[in-house]
Amino acid sequence: MSHSPLLTPAAIIARHAEQITAEIDGEVVVMGLAQGKYIGLDDVASTLWRLLEQPQSVQHLCDLLAQQYRGDAAEISADVLAFLGELLELGLIQVDAAQDL
């Protein structure tokens, strides 16, 4: 799956204002009010979602997850971009800006 051209390492990602987050039976569930779609998040995705409480660059998110999970940085970056692409399609996040790192 290819990711959105908006999702570059310098892109600033933020939770969309029109979403609701809830924890149900230990699982984080996010619903986008605009599209009425929702997604259940596993442990790693929940960690990423919590990191998005404050706007973050894609690169910073990848760096934080690579440190926390001690995985292959390229693989983590690819997974993060794919997941952010899904969230963007569901209207759960927005790309606020792109800045030089």
trRosetta pair geometry for C-beta under 8 A, 3 or more apart (Angstrom, degrees):
i j d omega theta_ij theta_ji phi_ij phi_ji
1 82 5.5 96 76 -137 113 102
1 85 6.7 177 135 92 115 147
2 85 7.7 172 115 -131 41 162
3 7 4.7 -78 153 66 121 135
3 81 4.3 -74 -62 161 161 102
3 82 6.2 -110 -74 -83 103 42
3 84 7.0 39 -146 74 124 94
3 85 4.1 -132 -130 -65 75 130
4 7 4.7 95 65 -4 87 101
4 84 8.0 -101 28 115 108 92
4 85 5.4 167 -10 -120 86 87
4 88 5.5 -67 -13 94 148 159
4 95 7.7 -141 108 -38 138 139
5 8 7.7 9 172 -50 50 92
6 11 6.0 99 154 -119 68 147
6 88 7.3 164 69 -147 125 155
6 95 4.4 -139 159 -13 124 169
6 98 7.9 -141 -164 -57 65 115
7 11 5.6 -108 -132 37 34 157
7 13 7.8 29 -120 -75 85 118
7 58 6.0 113 -170 -87 77 151
7 81 5.5 134 136 -145 133 85
7 84 5.5 142 -127 104 137 126
7 85 6.1 -91 -7 -72 159 80
7 88 7.0 -125 -56 -28 118 153
7 95 7.0 -126 -75 -88 59 128
8 11 4.8 121 49 -27 69 99
8 58 6.6 171 96 33 33 142
8 98 6.0 37 54 -128 123 125
9 57 6.9 36 158 159 56 109
9 58 5.2 -125 -133 81 31 106
9 59 4.0 53 -176 -62 93 103
9 62 7.5 -59 -128 18 88 138
9 77 7.9 -20 -95 -148 98 122
9 101 6.7 -53 124 -18 105 143
10 57 6.0 -45 -153 -150 32 122
10 58 7.3 -10 28 35 16 98
10 59 6.7 12 -73 -9 40 120
10 98 4.9 71 105 -168 103 82
10 99 5.4 -147 177 66 104 48
10 100 6.2 -23 -134 -103 145 22
10 101 5.3 -137 -102 -30 92 94
11 57 6.6 132 75 -149 38 68
11 58 5.1 40 58 -16 90 114
11 95 5.1 -45 -171 -145 119 109
11 97 7.5 172 -150 95 54 34
11 98 5.0 -35 -93 -96 59 84
12 55 5.1 32 172 168 104 116
12 56 7.0 169 -150 88 66 19
12 57 5.6 -46 -92 -87 61 62
12 95 7.0 112 69 -167 55 59
12 96 4.4 -54 96 60 108 104
12 97 4.8 15 31 55 122 74
12 98 7.0 -159 1 -84 78 30
12 99 6.4 45 -39 1 111 105
13 52 6.3 -61 117 -120 101 113
13 55 6.6 170 81 -152 37 71
13 56 6.0 -24 57 67 87 72
13 57 7.4 107 9 -140 81 16
13 58 6.1 86 -19 -69 119 72
13 61 7.0 -14 44 -29 131 144
13 84 6.2 -78 -114 -143 154 127
13 93 5.4 3 -172 175 99 132
13 94 7.5 155 -152 79 56 37
13 95 6.3 -36 -98 -103 63 58
13 96 7.2 179 -99 5 11 90
14 52 6.6 147 -144 -172 32 95
14 55 4.0 -34 -79 -96 101 92
14 56 7.9 140 -79 17 57 57
14 93 6.6 154 80 -160 35 80
14 94 5.7 -23 65 61 86 84
14 96 5.1 54 0 -40 119 120
15 19 6.0 -114 175 50 99 133
15 21 7.8 -51 -148 -40 147 126
15 49 7.8 67 -88 -161 113 76
15 52 5.1 121 -47 136 89 113
15 53 7.4 6 -10 -105 130 28
15 92 7.0 -47 -148 160 71 71
15 93 5.9 -65 -112 -107 33 70
15 94 7.9 24 122 17 16 81
16 19 5.0 97 72 -22 91 113
16 32 6.5 31 69 -125 142 99
16 34 7.4 -78 150 4 145 125
16 91 5.9 6 -33 160 173 66
16 92 5.6 -151 16 -178 115 20
16 93 5.8 -140 -29 -100 85 11
16 94 5.0 104 -91 -26 78 98
18 32 6.6 56 109 -166 87 69
18 33 4.2 -108 170 52 93 109
18 34 4.9 83 106 -36 142 94
18 91 7.5 -28 80 149 106 111
19 30 5.8 7 176 -176 122 96
19 31 6.5 163 -158 84 71 44
19 32 5.1 -36 -101 -102 90 55
19 33 6.4 -149 -86 -5 31 84
19 91 7.7 175 -73 119 104 78
19 92 5.2 81 -103 -140 147 69
20 30 7.3 165 83 -153 46 51
20 31 5.0 -8 55 58 94 97
20 33 6.7 84 -15 -54 95 99
21 28 6.5 -12 -168 -169 99 98
21 29 7.4 157 -154 82 50 48
21 30 5.1 -15 -102 -103 77 80
21 49 7.1 156 -126 162 136 129
22 28 7.6 157 85 -152 35 53
22 29 5.4 -19 66 62 84 95
22 31 7.9 6 11 3 103 104
23 26 6.9 3 177 -120 102 12
23 27 6.9 159 -156 76 63 31
23 28 5.5 -34 -99 -94 74 60
23 29 7.5 153 -105 16 23 77
24 27 5.8 -30 70 63 72 85
24 29 5.4 2 16 0 115 126
27 40 5.3 4 157 -164 130 107
27 41 6.9 158 -178 59 80 58
27 42 7.9 -32 -135 -99 96 35
27 46 7.8 -138 -158 -71 49 132
28 40 7.3 137 82 -160 49 55
28 41 4.4 -24 76 52 102 114
28 45 7.6 -153 66 104 119 90
28 46 4.2 136 13 -116 134 103
28 49 6.0 -178 131 67 153 152
29 38 5.9 20 177 176 96 122
29 39 7.3 176 -151 87 59 38
29 40 5.2 -27 -100 -100 81 68
29 41 7.3 -168 -83 8 30 81
30 38 6.3 171 89 -151 44 74
30 39 5.6 -10 58 56 91 84
30 41 6.7 46 -4 -28 105 116
30 49 6.6 -151 -51 -137 138 142
30 92 5.4 70 134 -143 129 135
31 36 7.5 -11 -177 -156 101 34
31 37 7.2 180 -149 95 64 32
31 38 3.9 -29 -96 -92 78 104
32 35 4.8 22 101 41 122 94
32 36 7.1 -55 87 -3 76 14
32 37 5.4 7 44 57 108 77
32 38 7.1 -169 14 -80 66 50
32 90 5.5 171 -11 148 141 85
32 91 4.3 113 -169 87 153 97
32 92 4.9 -109 -67 -75 109 70
33 36 7.2 23 -160 -73 28 52
34 91 5.0 -108 66 155 120 151
35 90 6.5 -148 64 -173 147 54
35 91 4.7 141 -7 26 121 139
37 90 5.0 -125 97 -152 130 95
37 91 7.1 111 44 38 111 101
39 86 7.4 107 -104 140 160 116
39 87 7.5 -107 33 -99 156 71
39 90 6.2 -38 -28 -127 123 175
39 92 7.0 -70 22 -44 121 158
41 45 3.8 -138 -159 105 95 112
41 46 4.5 139 117 -65 120 70
41 48 8.0 -139 -161 53 134 93
41 49 5.7 -52 -118 -16 174 140
42 45 5.1 84 47 20 68 106
42 46 6.7 -123 100 -11 29 94
43 46 5.7 -57 -147 34 24 113
43 47 6.6 28 154 -22 61 102
44 47 5.6 -49 -154 30 34 115
44 48 6.7 33 149 -16 64 102
44 65 7.2 69 -165 -147 98 119
44 69 6.9 22 -117 -75 112 146
45 48 5.6 -51 -150 37 36 112
45 49 6.3 40 150 -22 66 104
45 83 6.2 -154 -112 -156 98 141
46 49 5.5 -51 -146 36 33 114
46 50 6.4 35 154 -20 65 103
47 50 5.8 -54 -151 34 30 110
47 51 6.6 33 150 -21 62 104
47 65 7.0 125 110 -107 124 92
47 68 6.9 -166 174 114 150 161
48 51 5.6 -53 -153 32 34 115
48 52 6.8 31 150 -19 64 105
48 61 6.3 57 -142 -167 93 116
48 65 6.5 -1 -83 -77 93 129
48 80 6.9 177 -119 -127 141 91
48 83 6.8 74 84 114 167 145
49 52 5.7 -59 -157 33 35 112
50 53 6.1 -9 -177 -27 48 106
51 54 7.9 -69 168 47 49 76
51 56 5.9 -12 146 -17 99 159
51 61 5.9 133 116 -120 144 87
51 64 6.1 148 -123 93 147 154
51 65 8.0 -93 -21 -55 160 90
52 55 7.5 22 -155 -105 68 31
52 56 6.2 -105 -101 17 59 112
52 61 7.7 13 -67 -100 85 127
52 93 6.8 -72 -161 -111 154 116
55 96 5.6 -17 -138 8 141 151
56 60 4.9 -127 -176 82 97 121
56 61 5.1 110 120 -56 132 92
56 64 8.0 -51 -164 3 149 139
57 60 4.4 95 57 3 86 103
57 61 7.1 -149 92 -5 47 84
57 99 7.0 -94 -93 51 121 102
57 101 6.7 128 170 -88 168 110
58 61 5.7 -55 -153 35 33 113
58 62 6.4 32 151 -18 66 106
58 80 6.9 142 -167 128 86 121
58 81 7.0 49 -167 -89 132 78
58 84 6.7 -68 -117 -22 105 174
59 62 5.7 -56 -150 37 32 111
59 63 6.2 33 153 -20 66 107
59 101 5.9 -7 46 -88 158 155
60 63 5.6 -52 -145 36 32 113
60 64 6.3 32 156 -19 65 106
61 64 5.9 -57 -148 36 28 109
61 65 6.3 20 158 -12 64 110
61 80 5.8 156 116 -164 112 141
61 84 7.9 109 90 -67 160 130
62 65 6.0 -61 -146 42 28 106
62 66 6.1 30 156 -22 65 109
62 73 7.1 77 158 -164 107 79
62 76 5.8 132 -157 118 82 102
62 77 4.6 31 -140 -97 141 76
62 80 5.0 -144 -88 32 83 160
63 66 5.8 -56 -145 36 28 111
63 67 6.5 27 156 -18 63 105
64 67 5.9 -56 -152 35 30 110
64 68 6.2 22 155 -14 66 111
65 68 5.7 -56 -140 41 33 108
65 69 5.7 -4 172 12 70 114
65 71 7.8 -26 137 36 87 111
65 76 5.4 177 106 -174 112 127
65 80 6.4 166 36 -75 154 125
66 69 6.8 -68 -127 55 20 85
66 70 7.3 72 171 -96 53 20
66 71 6.3 -107 -130 57 63 72
66 73 4.8 25 -124 -105 147 76
66 76 4.8 179 -80 60 84 162
66 77 7.9 -1 -59 -45 121 78
67 70 7.3 8 -174 -68 23 61
69 76 6.9 154 68 -103 124 129
71 75 6.0 -92 146 77 114 115
71 76 5.1 131 83 -57 115 110
72 75 4.0 62 81 15 109 113
72 76 6.5 174 84 -13 53 85
73 76 5.7 -56 -143 39 29 111
73 77 6.2 32 157 -21 65 106
74 77 5.7 -52 -147 35 29 112
74 78 6.5 30 154 -18 63 105
75 78 5.8 -53 -148 36 31 111
75 79 6.3 29 154 -16 65 108
76 79 5.7 -57 -147 40 31 110
76 80 6.1 32 155 -21 67 107
77 80 5.7 -54 -143 37 29 111
77 81 6.3 28 158 -18 64 106
78 81 5.9 -56 -148 37 28 110
78 82 6.4 28 154 -18 63 108
79 82 5.8 -56 -147 37 30 111
79 83 6.2 26 156 -16 66 109
80 83 5.8 -58 -145 40 29 109
80 84 6.1 28 157 -18 66 109
81 84 5.8 -54 -141 39 28 110
81 85 6.3 36 154 -25 62 105
82 85 5.6 -54 -154 31 29 117
82 86 6.8 31 149 -19 62 101
83 86 5.6 -50 -155 31 36 112
83 87 6.5 34 150 -16 66 104
84 87 5.5 -53 -147 39 36 112
84 88 6.1 41 152 -23 67 105
84 93 6.5 -63 -154 62 78 155
85 88 5.6 -52 -146 34 30 113
85 89 6.4 32 154 -19 63 105
86 89 5.8 -55 -150 36 31 111
86 90 6.4 22 154 -11 65 110
87 90 5.8 -62 -148 43 31 108
87 92 4.5 -86 -166 68 83 111
87 93 4.5 44 131 4 117 113
88 91 7.7 39 178 -72 31 27
88 92 7.6 -88 -65 49 21 71
88 93 5.6 -56 -78 68 63 95
88 94 7.6 113 -124 -100 80 30
88 95 7.2 17 -117 -32 125 96
95 98 7.5 5 171 -53 113 83
